[in-house]
């Protein structure tokens, strides 16, 4: 069994990231869903959709939810569904974070959350400092 992954992002960000990660890893990831949030989307309906996706993704080991920007509508939807030990939420998804997560999807929920955050942080490099 794997941890379920849900990407709640603005527009098609989640779809593009998952497509890119899938090509880099040469395969479709397990237990992943995307919930795109449009400018005119109804947040209450999105909360219901996200809740249903979490139920579908949870194979008994929990679900890790990614959002693209803290404090935004996708983030607020995700945080309304956070549940200790069952649904963890990380805002600020980037491609290194997603790839790291997909490579360790069989870890426990808290361990995978830590692995995702470290992958995301390690993937942010100020290229100017590399020249020094």
VOLODO-620158 format. One record per atom (N, C-alpha, C, CB): y, x, z. Coordinates in pm, whole numbers, plus 50000, padded with zeros to 5 digits. Glycine has a CB too. Example, Ala and Ser with C-alpha at 12.3 -4.5 7.8 and 13.67 -1.06 7.14 Angstrom:
// residues 2
494315131950780
495505123050780
496705132050780
495535113150905
497755128550708
498945136750714
500035129050787
499405140850572
This chain:
// residues 132
498815008450000
500005000050000
501255008850000
500004990550122
502285003749936
503535011049929
504655002949993
503885014449784
505755009750019
506955003050065
507584996249944
507965013150134
508014983949959
508724977049851
510144982349840
508724961949874
510654982949719
512014987549695
512794976649624
512035000749613
513994973849674
514874964049612
516224970549587
515024951249701
516684970049463
517994975449427
518944963749406
517914984349299
519944962549493
520974952249479
522254959549441
521154943649612
522644958249315
523764966149264
524674957649176
523264978249186
525874962749156
526794956449063
526234957248921
528184963049070
526364946248851
526044945548709
524674951448679
527114952848628
524594961148588
523304966648545
523044980648601
523244967148393
523744984448706
523584997848763
522135000248806
524524999748882
521574990848880
520204992448929
519194993348816
519834980849019
519374985048714
518474985248599
518524998748528
518844973948501
519735003948507
519885016848439
519275028148521
521365019748411
519485027948651
518935038548736
517415038148737
519475037248879
516845026148750
515395024948754
514775028848619
514995010648791
515415025048511
514925028748378
514925043948361
515775022048268
516005050248403
516115064848392
515075071748480
517515069448431
514935067248603
513955073248694
512545071548639
514055066848835
512245059848584
510925057448527
510615066948412
510825043148479
511615069748330
511405079148219
511215093348270
512595078648121
511965097048373
511845110448428
510495112548497
512975113148527
509995102048560
508725102948632
507545098848544
508765094148756
507815095048422
506795091248325
505895079948374
505945103148290
506515069548423
505715058148464
506565047748535
504595062448554
506095035648530
506785024848599
506485025548748
506385011048541
507515025048830
507285025648974
506615012949027
508605027849047
505975014449139
505295003349204
506274995049286
504155008449293
506024982549300
506724973649393
508234975949397
506164975449530
508894974249283
510344975649275
510934963449206
510744988749201
512014958249261
512734947149199
514224950749196
512494933749277
514934944249104
516374946449090
517064932949099
516704953548955
518164932549175
518994920549181
520404924649140
518984914149325
520774921649014
522124925148969
523144915149024
522184925548815
524304920149061
525364911849115
526544912249018
525794916549258
526834900848958
527954899848866
529244896448939
527674889448759
530334898248871
531654895448929
531754881048976
532764898448826
531184871748900
531294857448932
530074851949005
531514849648806
529204860549053
527974856049120
528294848949250
527044867949146
527464839349284
527594832049409
526834839649518
527064817349395
527534845449617
526864853449720
525784845949797
527884858549817
525994833049825
524994825449900
523684824149820
525524811549936
523804821849691
522614821049607
521934834649597
522974815949466
522744845149593
522174858649585
521424862349713
523284868849560
521914857949827
521204860449954
519834853749948
522024855150076
519774841449898
518494834449885
517564841749788
518724820049837
518114846249675
517294853649577
516784866649638
518104856549449
517654873849706
517264886549768
516194884349873
518484893549831
516334873849952
515334870750054
513974868049990
515784858550137
513964860649881
512714858049809
512094870649752
512944848149698
512934879649700
512424892349646
511834901049757
513544899949573
512474901049872
511964908749986
510594903450027
512944908150105
510464890250034
509174884250069
508094888449969
509284868850075
508444888449842
507474892149738
507124906949743
508034888649600
508104915349775
507884929849776
507144934849899
509194936949766
507294927850010
506714932750136
505204930950136
507334925350257
504514942350131
503044942450134
502534945150275
502494952950035
503414943350373
503044945650511
503584958650568
501564945550524
504254966750483
504794979550528
506314979950525
504234990750444
506934969050481
508384968250481
508994970150344
508934978350574
510314968650341
511084969650217
512324978050243
511464955550163
512604987050150
513814995150154
514754989750048
513505010450132
515954985850090
516934979949999
518044990049974
517514966650057
518354992149847
519445001049807
520604992749753
518965011349702
521824996949786
523004991149724
523865002549671
523814982249826
524764999149581
525545009649517
526805013649594
525935005449381
527375004749674
528615008249741
528745000649873
529825005049650
528945008049980
529085002050113
530304992950117
529185013050221
530154981550180
531254972150198
531444962550082
532504979650219
530674964249976
530784955649859
529894943349875
530404963449730
529984934149781
529134922249786
527644925749789
529424913249665
527154934849703
525734938349713
525364943749852
525384948749608
526224951849907
525984957450040
525964946550146
527064967950073
526904937450140
526974926650239
525744917650231
528244918350219
525274915150110
524044907150092
522874914350158
523754904649941
522734927150129
521614934950183
521664935450336
521634949150126
522844938250391
522944939350536
522674926150606
524324944450575
522934915050539
522634902150602
521124899950614
523264890650521
520344907650538
518884906050539
518164917550611
518364905050398
518924927250660
518314938650730
517564933650854
519384949050771
516414939550877
515574935550990
514834947851041
514564924250948
515134951951163
514564964151218
513044964351204
514954965651366
512554975351147
511114977151130
510534970351009
510434972151250
511354962250939
510834955250821
511704956950697
510694940550851
513024956450713
513934957750599
515044967550636
514534943850559
515004979350574
516054989350593
516974989150472
515445003550614
518244992350494
519254991950388
519975005350380
520264980550411
520145010350258
520915022550232
521955019250126
519995034450187
523205022450153
524275020850054
524625034349994
525525014250117
525045034149867
525445046349798
524325052549718
525945056349898
523465044349660
522325049649584
522795058949472
521505038049524
522045069649453
522235078349337
520855081649280
523025091549376
520825087649164
519555090049097
518635099449176
519805095848960
519135110449234
518245118949314
517615111349432
519025131049367
518385102349493
517875094249604
516735085349556
518995085749666
516935078849443
515915069749391
514645077349352
516455062149271
514805088549285
513635096449245
512875101449366
514055108249156
513575106349466
512925110949589
512145099449652
513965116549690
512745087849656
512095076249716
510825072349640
513055064349720
510915072249508
509755068549427
508615078549443
510145067549280
508945091049471
507915101249491
507235100349627
508515114949475
507845093449721
507305092649857
507105078249903
508225099949955
506865069249812
506815054949842
505685050949936
506685047349715
504745059849962
503645056450052
503925060450197
502365063150005
505075066550224
505445069850362
505715057050441
506715079150365
505895058350573
506295046850652
507775043950624
506035049250804
508225031950658
509565027350623
510665036450676
509775013450674
510605040050803
511665048450859
511635062550799
511535049351010
510445067950778
510325081150715
510855081050573
508875085750716
510545070450498
511025069350361
512545067750358
510355057450290
513085060550454
514535058850462
515205072450482
514915049250576
514685080350574
515225093850598
515085102550474
514525100450717
513935101850407
513685109750286
514665105750175
512225107850237
514935092850162
515875088050060
517285093150087
515875072650056
517725092250211
519075096850246
519205111950222
519415093450393
518205119650263
518275134150242
518265137350093
517105141250312
517485130250014
517465132449870
518805129349806
516385123849805
519435118649852
520745115049801
521795125349835
521165101649853
521795129949960
522765140050003
522555153249930
522675142350155
521305157449917
521015170149850
521325169549700
519545173849870
521405157549645
521715155949504
523205156049474
521125143249455
524025156849579
525475157249559
525925171649575
526225147749660
526385177549468
526795191649466
528195192449407
525795200349384
529055199649472
530385202449416
530235214649326
531465204849529
530215212449197
529945223249101
530985234349107
529885217648960
532185231349145
533245241449155
532855252249257
534585235049195
532205248149366
531835258049468
530705267049422
531435250949596
529975262949321
528885271349270
529405283749198
527995263249176
530635283249150
531225294549076
531655305849169
532415289748995
531835302849295
532365312849390
531315322549434
532935306049511
